[in-house]
Amino acid sequence: MRNRPPGAGRPPLPPIEHVSVTAATPGLPAGAYRAGLKRCAQTGEWQAALQLLERLAAIYDSAPPHSPSYANAMLACRRGGVWPVALRLLTELQERGGRLDAFVASNAIAACEPAGRWEQALAILRALEVTEVPNTVCVNAAISACASAGRWREALALLEAMEAPNARSYSAAISACNRSGAWADALALFEALEQPPTEPTAPNAVLPDSYFRAPAA
C-alpha cells in the first residue's frame, strides 16, 4: 500500500467566496456544511457559520449536535469579534446534549477573555475536567481570561498547577501580574521563564480542586 500524503482523500475546504452560498443552500450533505464551518473558522465569517449550524441541525434532527462543528462556529464568532455569540453557542451545545471537549472548551474559555469573565472561564475548565484532562491550550486560555480581569492570584494558581507550562502560559501569567501591579511576581516569572526546562513539555495539566476556588484577597 502506497503512503498517501496528509489529508489525502479528504474533501477540500470550499473557496472563501463559496461559503455564504453553501450556508444559504439547503439539502447539501452534512460534510459540505462541516467543511464550510471549517472555512468560517479560518475567516471569521460568523454569520455564515450560524447558518451552517442551522443546516446541520436540520440534518441531525434529534441526534446530539456535532461538537467539532460547534467549536468551529465558536472560533468563527471569536475571530469575527462577537464573543457573546460564541458563549451562547456553548450553552446551546450543552442544552442539546453535545459533548464538551478540549476544542469546544478552549474556544469558549477564550471567548471569556474580552469581557474578563474569569469565573465563567474557570467553570468551563472545571466542566471539561469531568470528561478529560484539560490540555495546555485550555489552561492558557483560562490564564489569559484571569489576566484580562486582573485576577493575578488565580492566574498564578493555574500556572503553578500545570505540569509543564510553555512560554504562552508564562506570558499570560506575567500579563496578569503586570495589570494588577504585582511587579515582584511578574519579575519572578520572567526569571523562571529564562531557566532551561528540566523535563520534556507535557501536553496536559492536572488541576486540583483548590485551584478552582478563588483565594482570599
C-alpha atoms as an extended CHARMM CRD file, in Angstrom:
* protein
*
       217  EXT
         1         1  MET       CA              0.0000000000        0.0000000000        0.0000000000  PROA      1               0.0000000000
         2         2  ARG       CA              1.4370000000        3.3400000000       -1.0290000000  PROA      2               0.0000000000
         3         3  ASN       CA              1.6290000000        6.0410000000        1.5720000000  PROA      3               0.0000000000
         4         4  ARG       CA             -0.7420000000        8.9230000000        0.9040000000  PROA      4               0.0000000000
         5         5  PRO       CA              0.1720000000       12.4860000000        1.7610000000  PROA      5               0.0000000000
         6         6  PRO       CA             -1.5250000000       14.0420000000        4.8100000000  PROA      6               0.0000000000
         7         7  GLY       CA             -5.1150000000       14.9830000000        4.0620000000  PROA      7               0.0000000000
         8         8  ALA       CA             -5.3250000000       12.7290000000        1.0000000000  PROA      8               0.0000000000
         9         9  GLY       CA             -8.8630000000       11.5360000000        0.4030000000  PROA      9               0.0000000000
        10        10  ARG       CA            -10.4190000000       14.3520000000        2.4270000000  PROA      10              0.0000000000
        11        11  PRO       CA            -12.7040000000       16.8130000000        0.6350000000  PROA      11              0.0000000000
        12        12  PRO       CA            -11.0200000000       20.2080000000        0.2080000000  PROA      12              0.0000000000
        13        13  LEU       CA            -12.4020000000       23.2020000000        2.0490000000  PROA      13              0.0000000000
        14        14  PRO       CA            -14.7500000000       25.2900000000       -0.0780000000  PROA      14              0.0000000000
        15        15  PRO       CA            -13.3400000000       28.5060000000       -1.5520000000  PROA      15              0.0000000000
        16        16  ILE       CA            -13.9100000000       31.5260000000        0.6680000000  PROA      16              0.0000000000
        17        17  GLU       CA            -16.3430000000       33.1010000000       -1.7800000000  PROA      17              0.0000000000
        18        18  HSD       CA            -18.4860000000       29.9270000000       -1.7630000000  PROA      18              0.0000000000
        19        19  VAL       CA            -19.0680000000       29.7110000000        1.9830000000  PROA      19              0.0000000000
        20        20  SER       CA            -22.0680000000       32.0390000000        2.0570000000  PROA      20              0.0000000000
        21        21  VAL       CA            -23.5820000000       30.2050000000       -0.9140000000  PROA      21              0.0000000000
        22        22  THR       CA            -23.1560000000       26.8750000000        0.8650000000  PROA      22              0.0000000000
        23        23  ALA       CA            -24.7450000000       28.2720000000        4.0240000000  PROA      23              0.0000000000
        24        24  ALA       CA            -27.7470000000       29.5350000000        2.0850000000  PROA      24              0.0000000000
        25        25  THR       CA            -28.2880000000       26.2530000000        0.2090000000  PROA      25              0.0000000000
        26        26  PRO       CA            -30.4580000000       23.6000000000        1.8770000000  PROA      26              0.0000000000
        27        27  GLY       CA            -30.2460000000       19.9030000000        1.0770000000  PROA      27              0.0000000000
        28        28  LEU       CA            -26.4620000000       19.5470000000        0.7990000000  PROA      28              0.0000000000
        29        29  PRO       CA            -24.6000000000       16.6540000000        2.5160000000  PROA      29              0.0000000000
        30        30  ALA       CA            -23.5350000000       17.2120000000        6.1190000000  PROA      30              0.0000000000
        31        31  GLY       CA            -19.8940000000       17.0870000000        5.0320000000  PROA      31              0.0000000000
        32        32  ALA       CA            -20.3710000000       20.1810000000        2.8710000000  PROA      32              0.0000000000
        33        33  TYR       CA            -21.6940000000       22.1640000000        5.8190000000  PROA      33              0.0000000000
        34        34  ARG       CA            -18.9410000000       20.9200000000        8.1240000000  PROA      34              0.0000000000
        35        35  ALA       CA            -16.3210000000       21.9310000000        5.5500000000  PROA      35              0.0000000000
        36        36  GLY       CA            -17.9740000000       25.3380000000        5.3170000000  PROA      36              0.0000000000
        37        37  LEU       CA            -17.7380000000       25.7170000000        9.0930000000  PROA      37              0.0000000000
        38        38  LYS       CA            -14.0250000000       24.9570000000        8.9880000000  PROA      38              0.0000000000
        39        39  ARG       CA            -13.5880000000       27.7020000000        6.4270000000  PROA      39              0.0000000000
        40        40  CYS       CA            -15.6450000000       30.1030000000        8.5390000000  PROA      40              0.0000000000
        41        41  ALA       CA            -13.3910000000       29.3410000000       11.4960000000  PROA      41              0.0000000000
        42        42  GLN       CA            -10.4480000000       30.4950000000        9.3950000000  PROA      42              0.0000000000
        43        43  THR       CA            -12.0690000000       33.6510000000        8.0650000000  PROA      43              0.0000000000
        44        44  GLY       CA            -14.2720000000       34.7840000000       10.9500000000  PROA      44              0.0000000000
        45        45  GLU       CA            -17.4700000000       34.6740000000        8.8970000000  PROA      45              0.0000000000
        46        46  TRP       CA            -19.6090000000       34.1250000000       11.9600000000  PROA      46              0.0000000000
        47        47  GLN       CA            -22.9940000000       34.8440000000       10.3700000000  PROA      47              0.0000000000
        48        48  ALA       CA            -22.4180000000       32.2070000000        7.7000000000  PROA      48              0.0000000000
        49        49  ALA       CA            -21.2450000000       29.8530000000       10.4550000000  PROA      49              0.0000000000
        50        50  LEU       CA            -24.5520000000       30.2360000000       12.2880000000  PROA      50              0.0000000000
        51        51  GLN       CA            -26.4360000000       29.4580000000        9.0910000000  PROA      51              0.0000000000
        52        52  LEU       CA            -24.3260000000       26.3640000000        8.5380000000  PROA      52              0.0000000000
        53        53  LEU       CA            -25.0480000000       25.1640000000       12.0660000000  PROA      53              0.0000000000
        54        54  GLU       CA            -28.7690000000       25.5020000000       11.3500000000  PROA      54              0.0000000000
        55        55  ARG       CA            -28.3490000000       23.3790000000        8.2280000000  PROA      55              0.0000000000
        56        56  LEU       CA            -26.5500000000       20.7000000000       10.2150000000  PROA      56              0.0000000000
        57        57  ALA       CA            -29.1990000000       20.7620000000       12.9360000000  PROA      57              0.0000000000
        58        58  ALA       CA            -31.8390000000       20.0230000000       10.3040000000  PROA      58              0.0000000000
        59        59  ILE       CA            -29.8140000000       17.0330000000        9.1220000000  PROA      59              0.0000000000
        60        60  TYR       CA            -29.0050000000       15.6000000000       12.5550000000  PROA      60              0.0000000000
        61        61  ASP       CA            -32.5240000000       16.3700000000       13.8360000000  PROA      61              0.0000000000
        62        62  SER       CA            -32.8070000000       14.8140000000       17.3210000000  PROA      62              0.0000000000
        63        63  ALA       CA            -29.2700000000       13.3970000000       17.4020000000  PROA      63              0.0000000000
        64        64  PRO       CA            -26.6890000000       15.0550000000       19.6770000000  PROA      64              0.0000000000
        65        65  PRO       CA            -25.0510000000       18.0220000000       17.9360000000  PROA      65              0.0000000000
        66        66  HSD       CA            -21.6690000000       17.6870000000       16.2580000000  PROA      66              0.0000000000
        67        67  SER       CA            -19.2520000000       19.2090000000       18.7880000000  PROA      67              0.0000000000
        68        68  PRO       CA            -16.3910000000       19.9740000000       16.3260000000  PROA      68              0.0000000000
        69        69  SER       CA            -18.8150000000       21.9380000000       14.1590000000  PROA      69              0.0000000000
        70        70  TYR       CA            -19.9020000000       23.9760000000       17.1600000000  PROA      70              0.0000000000
        71        71  ALA       CA            -16.2690000000       24.5730000000       18.0530000000  PROA      71              0.0000000000
        72        72  ASN       CA            -15.5640000000       25.8520000000       14.5350000000  PROA      72              0.0000000000
        73        73  ALA       CA            -18.5930000000       28.1350000000       14.7220000000  PROA      73              0.0000000000
        74        74  MET       CA            -17.4060000000       29.4590000000       18.0870000000  PROA      74              0.0000000000
        75        75  LEU       CA            -13.9690000000       30.1240000000       16.6260000000  PROA      75              0.0000000000
        76        76  ALA       CA            -15.5940000000       31.9840000000       13.7310000000  PROA      76              0.0000000000
        77        77  CYS       CA            -17.5010000000       34.1150000000       16.2430000000  PROA      77              0.0000000000
        78        78  ARG       CA            -14.3460000000       34.8690000000       18.1930000000  PROA      78              0.0000000000
        79        79  ARG       CA            -12.4620000000       35.9060000000       15.0850000000  PROA      79              0.0000000000
        80        80  GLY       CA            -15.4750000000       37.9210000000       13.9820000000  PROA      80              0.0000000000
        81        81  GLY       CA            -15.4080000000       39.8390000000       17.2600000000  PROA      81              0.0000000000
        82        82  VAL       CA            -18.7410000000       38.5620000000       18.6040000000  PROA      82              0.0000000000
        83        83  TRP       CA            -17.6390000000       36.6810000000       21.7130000000  PROA      83              0.0000000000
        84        84  PRO       CA            -21.1350000000       36.7370000000       23.3290000000  PROA      84              0.0000000000
        85        85  VAL       CA            -22.4300000000       34.6730000000       20.4090000000  PROA      85              0.0000000000
        86        86  ALA       CA            -19.6440000000       32.1420000000       20.9520000000  PROA      86              0.0000000000
        87        87  LEU       CA            -20.6800000000       31.7310000000       24.5900000000  PROA      87              0.0000000000
        88        88  ARG       CA            -24.3150000000       31.4280000000       23.5370000000  PROA      88              0.0000000000
        89        89  LEU       CA            -23.3160000000       28.5570000000       21.2490000000  PROA      89              0.0000000000
        90        90  LEU       CA            -21.6630000000       26.7950000000       24.1850000000  PROA      90              0.0000000000
        91        91  THR       CA            -24.9260000000       26.9900000000       26.1260000000  PROA      91              0.0000000000
        92        92  GLU       CA            -26.8650000000       25.7250000000       23.1210000000  PROA      92              0.0000000000
        93        93  LEU       CA            -24.4640000000       22.8140000000       22.6360000000  PROA      93              0.0000000000
        94        94  GLN       CA            -24.7610000000       21.7400000000       26.2550000000  PROA      94              0.0000000000
        95        95  GLU       CA            -28.5470000000       22.1110000000       26.3260000000  PROA      95              0.0000000000
        96        96  ARG       CA            -28.8250000000       19.8780000000       23.2800000000  PROA      96              0.0000000000
        97        97  GLY       CA            -26.6530000000       17.1860000000       24.8380000000  PROA      97              0.0000000000
        98        98  GLY       CA            -23.4630000000       17.8610000000       22.8880000000  PROA      98              0.0000000000
        99        99  ARG       CA            -20.0630000000       16.8340000000       24.2220000000  PROA      99              0.0000000000
       100       100  LEU       CA            -17.7580000000       19.3710000000       25.8190000000  PROA      100             0.0000000000
       101       101  ASP       CA            -14.2880000000       18.5330000000       24.5350000000  PROA      101             0.0000000000
       102       102  ALA       CA            -10.9960000000       20.4100000000       24.5470000000  PROA      102             0.0000000000
       103       103  PHE       CA            -11.6620000000       22.0750000000       21.1660000000  PROA      103             0.0000000000
       104       104  VAL       CA            -15.0260000000       23.4100000000       22.3130000000  PROA      104             0.0000000000
       105       105  ALA       CA            -13.7420000000       24.3560000000       25.7670000000  PROA      105             0.0000000000
       106       106  SER       CA            -10.6690000000       26.2070000000       24.5110000000  PROA      106             0.0000000000
       107       107  ASN       CA            -12.7980000000       28.4050000000       22.2420000000  PROA      107             0.0000000000
       108       108  ALA       CA            -15.3850000000       29.0150000000       24.9440000000  PROA      108             0.0000000000
       109       109  ILE       CA            -12.7400000000       29.9330000000       27.5090000000  PROA      109             0.0000000000
       110       110  ALA       CA            -11.0080000000       32.2280000000       25.0230000000  PROA      110             0.0000000000
       111       111  ALA       CA            -14.3600000000       33.9290000000       24.4020000000  PROA      111             0.0000000000
       112       112  CYS       CA            -14.4650000000       34.8040000000       28.1090000000  PROA      112             0.0000000000
       113       113  GLU       CA            -11.2710000000       36.8410000000       27.8730000000  PROA      113             0.0000000000
       114       114  PRO       CA            -12.5260000000       40.0390000000       26.1370000000  PROA      114             0.0000000000
       115       115  ALA       CA            -15.1460000000       40.6050000000       28.8500000000  PROA      115             0.0000000000
       116       116  GLY       CA            -12.9340000000       39.4750000000       31.7270000000  PROA      116             0.0000000000
       117       117  ARG       CA            -15.2920000000       36.6150000000       32.5810000000  PROA      117             0.0000000000
       118       118  TRP       CA            -12.6970000000       34.7520000000       34.5710000000  PROA      118             0.0000000000
       119       119  GLU       CA            -15.2080000000       32.9190000000       36.7680000000  PROA      119             0.0000000000
       120       120  GLN       CA            -17.0110000000       31.5220000000       33.7420000000  PROA      120             0.0000000000
       121       121  ALA       CA            -13.6660000000       30.5450000000       32.2110000000  PROA      121             0.0000000000
       122       122  LEU       CA            -12.7600000000       28.5500000000       35.3110000000  PROA      122             0.0000000000
       123       123  ALA       CA            -16.2230000000       26.9730000000       35.3860000000  PROA      123             0.0000000000
       124       124  ILE       CA            -15.7880000000       25.7640000000       31.7970000000  PROA      124             0.0000000000
       125       125  LEU       CA            -12.3540000000       24.4130000000       32.6630000000  PROA      125             0.0000000000
       126       126  ARG       CA            -13.8100000000       22.5590000000       35.6160000000  PROA      126             0.0000000000
       127       127  ALA       CA            -16.6240000000       21.1240000000       33.4780000000  PROA      127             0.0000000000
       128       128  LEU       CA            -14.0860000000       19.8600000000       30.9590000000  PROA      128             0.0000000000
       129       129  GLU       CA            -12.1370000000       18.1240000000       33.6980000000  PROA      129             0.0000000000
       130       130  VAL       CA            -15.1370000000       15.8330000000       34.2980000000  PROA      130             0.0000000000
       131       131  THR       CA            -14.5510000000       14.1040000000       30.9610000000  PROA      131             0.0000000000
       132       132  GLU       CA            -10.8800000000       14.7210000000       30.1410000000  PROA      132             0.0000000000
       133       133  VAL       CA             -7.7150000000       16.3440000000       31.4240000000  PROA      133             0.0000000000
       134       134  PRO       CA             -7.5790000000       19.9740000000       30.2200000000  PROA      134             0.0000000000
       135       135  ASN       CA             -4.7760000000       20.4790000000       27.7320000000  PROA      135             0.0000000000
       136       136  THR       CA             -2.2920000000       23.3190000000       27.7040000000  PROA      136             0.0000000000
       137       137  VAL       CA             -4.3370000000       25.3820000000       25.2340000000  PROA      137             0.0000000000
       138       138  CYS       CA             -7.3690000000       25.3310000000       27.5420000000  PROA      138             0.0000000000
       139       139  VAL       CA             -5.3860000000       26.2410000000       30.6550000000  PROA      139             0.0000000000
       140       140  ASN       CA             -3.5200000000       29.0100000000       28.8390000000  PROA      140             0.0000000000
       141       141  ALA       CA             -6.8480000000       30.4560000000       27.7000000000  PROA      141             0.0000000000
       142       142  ALA       CA             -8.0830000000       30.4010000000       31.2930000000  PROA      142             0.0000000000
       143       143  ILE       CA             -4.9310000000       32.1760000000       32.4830000000  PROA      143             0.0000000000
       144       144  SER       CA             -5.4940000000       34.8350000000       29.8200000000  PROA      144             0.0000000000
       145       145  ALA       CA             -9.1080000000       35.2510000000       30.9430000000  PROA      145             0.0000000000
       146       146  CYS       CA             -7.9050000000       35.7660000000       34.5110000000  PROA      146             0.0000000000
       147       147  ALA       CA             -5.3040000000       38.2280000000       33.2580000000  PROA      147             0.0000000000
       148       148  SER       CA             -7.9080000000       40.3080000000       31.4360000000  PROA      148             0.0000000000
       149       149  ALA       CA             -9.8240000000       40.6550000000       34.7160000000  PROA      149             0.0000000000
       150       150  GLY       CA             -6.7270000000       41.4120000000       36.7730000000  PROA      150             0.0000000000
       151       151  ARG       CA             -7.0830000000       38.1580000000       38.7270000000  PROA      151             0.0000000000
       152       152  TRP       CA             -3.3800000000       37.5330000000       39.0910000000  PROA      152             0.0000000000
       153       153  ARG       CA             -3.6560000000       35.1510000000       42.0410000000  PROA      153             0.0000000000
       154       154  GLU       CA             -5.9500000000       32.8390000000       40.0860000000  PROA      154             0.0000000000
       155       155  ALA       CA             -3.6650000000       33.0980000000       37.0650000000  PROA      155             0.0000000000
       156       156  LEU       CA             -0.6570000000       32.1110000000       39.1610000000  PROA      156             0.0000000000
       157       157  ALA       CA             -2.5800000000       29.2330000000       40.7260000000  PROA      157             0.0000000000
       158       158  LEU       CA             -3.3810000000       27.8480000000       37.2940000000  PROA      158             0.0000000000
       159       159  LEU       CA              0.2130000000       28.2670000000       36.1770000000  PROA      159             0.0000000000
       160       160  GLU       CA              1.5700000000       26.5120000000       39.2590000000  PROA      160             0.0000000000
       161       161  ALA       CA             -0.8350000000       23.5930000000       38.7080000000  PROA      161             0.0000000000
       162       162  MET       CA              0.4900000000       22.9340000000       35.2020000000  PROA      162             0.0000000000
       163       163  GLU       CA              2.9830000000       20.1030000000       34.8820000000  PROA      163             0.0000000000
       164       164  ALA       CA              4.8610000000       21.7480000000       32.0270000000  PROA      164             0.0000000000
       165       165  PRO       CA              3.7630000000       25.3200000000       31.2260000000  PROA      165             0.0000000000
       166       166  ASN       CA              5.0320000000       26.8070000000       27.9880000000  PROA      166             0.0000000000
       167       167  ALA       CA              6.0670000000       30.3290000000       27.0500000000  PROA      167             0.0000000000
       168       168  ARG       CA              2.4660000000       31.3420000000       26.3750000000  PROA      168             0.0000000000
       169       169  SER       CA              1.4950000000       30.1690000000       29.8640000000  PROA      169             0.0000000000
       170       170  TYR       CA              4.1380000000       32.3850000000       31.4480000000  PROA      170             0.0000000000
       171       171  SER       CA              3.3420000000       35.3130000000       29.1710000000  PROA      171             0.0000000000
       172       172  ALA       CA             -0.3340000000       35.2640000000       30.1650000000  PROA      172             0.0000000000
       173       173  ALA       CA              0.5050000000       34.9820000000       33.8650000000  PROA      173             0.0000000000
       174       174  ILE       CA              3.0390000000       37.8140000000       33.5970000000  PROA      174             0.0000000000
       175       175  SER       CA              0.3560000000       39.9520000000       31.9400000000  PROA      175             0.0000000000
       176       176  ALA       CA             -1.9730000000       39.2230000000       34.8560000000  PROA      176             0.0000000000
       177       177  CYS       CA              0.6730000000       40.3380000000       37.3390000000  PROA      177             0.0000000000
       178       178  ASN       CA              1.5080000000       43.4710000000       35.3720000000  PROA      178             0.0000000000
       179       179  ARG       CA             -2.1330000000       44.5280000000       35.1720000000  PROA      179             0.0000000000
       180       180  SER       CA             -2.5120000000       44.1200000000       38.9200000000  PROA      180             0.0000000000
       181       181  GLY       CA              0.7510000000       45.7890000000       39.8970000000  PROA      181             0.0000000000
       182       182  ALA       CA              2.2480000000       42.5460000000       41.2290000000  PROA      182             0.0000000000
       183       183  TRP       CA              5.6740000000       43.5140000000       39.9280000000  PROA      183             0.0000000000
       184       184  ALA       CA              7.6900000000       41.1610000000       42.1300000000  PROA      184             0.0000000000
       185       185  ASP       CA              5.6740000000       38.1780000000       40.9590000000  PROA      185             0.0000000000
       186       186  ALA       CA              5.9970000000       39.2710000000       37.3370000000  PROA      186             0.0000000000
       187       187  LEU       CA              9.7710000000       39.5210000000       37.7240000000  PROA      187             0.0000000000
       188       188  ALA       CA              9.9160000000       36.0700000000       39.3130000000  PROA      188             0.0000000000
       189       189  LEU       CA              8.0140000000       34.6470000000       36.3660000000  PROA      189             0.0000000000
       190       190  PHE       CA             10.4090000000       36.3120000000       33.9240000000  PROA      190             0.0000000000
       191       191  GLU       CA             13.3160000000       34.7120000000       35.7410000000  PROA      191             0.0000000000
       192       192  ALA       CA             11.6180000000       31.3120000000       35.7710000000  PROA      192             0.0000000000
       193       193  LEU       CA             10.8870000000       31.5840000000       32.0650000000  PROA      193             0.0000000000
       194       194  GLU       CA             14.5680000000       32.1540000000       31.3340000000  PROA      194             0.0000000000
       195       195  GLN       CA             15.5500000000       28.9370000000       33.1160000000  PROA      195             0.0000000000
       196       196  PRO       CA             16.1060000000       25.9430000000       30.7920000000  PROA      196             0.0000000000
       197       197  PRO       CA             13.3890000000       23.2710000000       31.0680000000  PROA      197             0.0000000000
       198       198  THR       CA             14.2940000000       20.2290000000       33.1450000000  PROA      198             0.0000000000
       199       199  GLU       CA             11.6840000000       17.8890000000       31.6340000000  PROA      199             0.0000000000
       200       200  PRO       CA             10.0690000000       17.4940000000       28.2130000000  PROA      200             0.0000000000
       201       201  THR       CA              6.9690000000       19.5850000000       27.7020000000  PROA      201             0.0000000000
       202       202  ALA       CA              3.8020000000       17.6860000000       28.5420000000  PROA      202             0.0000000000
       203       203  PRO       CA              0.5490000000       18.4800000000       26.7190000000  PROA      203             0.0000000000
       204       204  ASN       CA             -1.7430000000       18.3110000000       29.7370000000  PROA      204             0.0000000000
       205       205  ALA       CA             -2.2120000000       19.8430000000       33.1290000000  PROA      205             0.0000000000
       206       206  VAL       CA             -3.8870000000       18.2660000000       36.1520000000  PROA      206             0.0000000000
       207       207  LEU       CA             -5.7680000000       20.8930000000       38.1340000000  PROA      207             0.0000000000
       208       208  PRO       CA             -6.5120000000       20.2360000000       41.8090000000  PROA      208             0.0000000000
       209       209  ASP       CA             -9.8720000000       21.3570000000       43.2020000000  PROA      209             0.0000000000
       210       210  SER       CA             -8.1910000000       24.1330000000       45.1980000000  PROA      210             0.0000000000
       211       211  TYR       CA             -7.2020000000       25.9590000000       42.0200000000  PROA      211             0.0000000000
       212       212  PHE       CA            -10.8380000000       26.4940000000       41.0720000000  PROA      212             0.0000000000
       213       213  ARG       CA            -11.6050000000       28.2980000000       44.3120000000  PROA      213             0.0000000000
       214       214  ALA       CA            -10.8090000000       31.9850000000       44.4960000000  PROA      214             0.0000000000
       215       215  PRO       CA             -8.0980000000       32.6340000000       47.0940000000  PROA      215             0.0000000000
       216       216  ALA       CA             -8.6290000000       35.1730000000       49.7920000000  PROA      216             0.0000000000
       217       217  ALA       CA             -7.9480000000       38.7530000000       48.7950000000  PROA      217             0.0000000000
